[in-house]
Amino acid sequence: MERGKIDYPPFPENYLRPKAKAILTEYRLAQEAAKRQGKPLPDFPEALLLPMLHNTWRDTAKVFYSNWIGKVYQITNNDRRKPFMEGVDPNDPLGLRQTLGMR
């Protein structure tokens, strides 16, 4: 790596289509040229790339947050003055100590 020059990481495997890679490569070259010439950096081609990307984490994120909110609902008391349902240990509300065999 030359001093002050950024080495771009390789593209993620099996994620970007060839056209998206070409757009990003073209952007990188335009960015490097602008820096060399002291010109403003070009805008990132987000609008061109978005239709080509598949959001692989969306379903996982939905499940994660749904489970988290569900657990909060399960242990939270209906009485807003009380933080937990009856029988929930305030020092271990998720029951992790018991599950993990800790005391």
SULBEL-V9743 format. One record per residue. OMEGA is omega in whole degrees, 0 to 359 (NA if undefined). D_LAST is the distance of its C-alpha to the last C-alpha in Angstrom with 1 decimal. Layout:
omega:d_last
OMEGA:D_LAST
OMEGA:D_LAST
This chain:
omega:d_last
177:52.0
180:54.8
178:54.0
180:53.2
180:53.3
171:50.3
180:49.7
177:48.7
177:45.9
177:47.0
175:46.7
180:43.6
174:44.6
181:45.5
183:44.9
175:48.2
179:51.5
180:54.5
178:56.0
177:52.9
179:52.8
179:56.5
181:55.9
177:53.1
178:55.3
179:58.2
180:56.1
180:54.9
178:58.5
179:59.7
179:57.0
179:57.9
179:61.6
179:61.0
180:59.2
184:62.0
180:64.6
180:62.9
177:62.8
179:60.0
178:57.4
176:57.9
178:55.7
185:52.9
184:54.1
183:51.3
178:53.6
186:54.9
186:51.5
180:49.5
183:51.4
184:50.8
175:47.0
182:44.7
186:41.4
184:39.0
187:35.8
181:36.8
179:35.5
179:32.2
178:31.8
180:32.8
181:30.1
183:27.4
177:28.4
178:29.0
181:25.5
180:24.0
177:26.3
179:25.7
177:21.9
179:22.7
182:25.2
185:22.8
182:20.3
180:22.9
176:24.6
177:28.4
185:28.8
179:29.1
180:28.1
184:24.5
187:22.3
173:20.3
175:21.2
178:20.4
178:17.1
180:15.5
181:12.5
178:14.1
179:11.0
188:10.1
180:13.6
180:13.7
183:10.8
180:9.9
180:6.1
181:7.2
183:10.2
179:9.0
180:6.8
177:3.8
NA:0.0
